[in-house]
Amino acid sequence: MDIQVFVADFLNEINNIKVWIFDKEEYLLGIAKQLTRILSDWDDDTDKMIAELHEARDRHVSDK
């Protein structure tokens, strides 16, 4: 096998792996963004529920 052919094949394989890695990074970035949105929504819902609990507590305490 000619060394130039070997080097060309090797560089081509490296470029293919780089593309594969880039695709996986983009996919994982998308998942991370989606999880960040989910956690943010969960935090908002939790804050709303805590506010409702505090209001219910305050109503119950003020009724006595």
N, C-alpha and C positions, 0 to 999 in steps of 0.2 A: 504494500500500500504506500502510495506516495505521501510524504509528510504534509504537503500542502492540502491534499484532499482530507487527510486526517484532521488537520487544524481547522479547515473550513467546516467539516462535519461537527467538530467539537464546539466551535463558536456558534454554529447553528443550534446545537442542542442547548447551549448555555442561554441563548436568546429565547428559545422556547420555554425554558424553565423560568426565566425572568418574567415572561408574559403570564405564565401560570401563577407565579407568586403574586404579580400585580393584581390578577383577577381575584385571587383569594383575599388579598388585602382589601380590595374594594368590597367584596362580599362581607367580610368581617366588619368593615367600617359601617356598612349599611345595618348590620345586626346591632352594632353598638349604638347607632343613632336611634334605632327602633326601641332598644331597651331603655335608653335615656328618656325617650318620650313616655314610655310606659311607666317608668319610675316617677317621672314628673307628674303624670296624671294621678298616680297612686298617692303621691305626696299631697296633691291638691284635694283629692277625695278624703284623705286622712285628716287634713286641716279642717275641711268642712264638717266632718263627723265630730271632731273634737269641739268645734264651735257649737254644734247642736247639743252635744252632751253638756257643755258648760251652760248653755241657755236653759236646758231642762233642769239642771242642778239649781241654777239661780231661781227659776220659777218655783221649784219645790221648796227651796229654803225660804223664799220670800212669802210663801203661802202659810207658813207656820207662825 
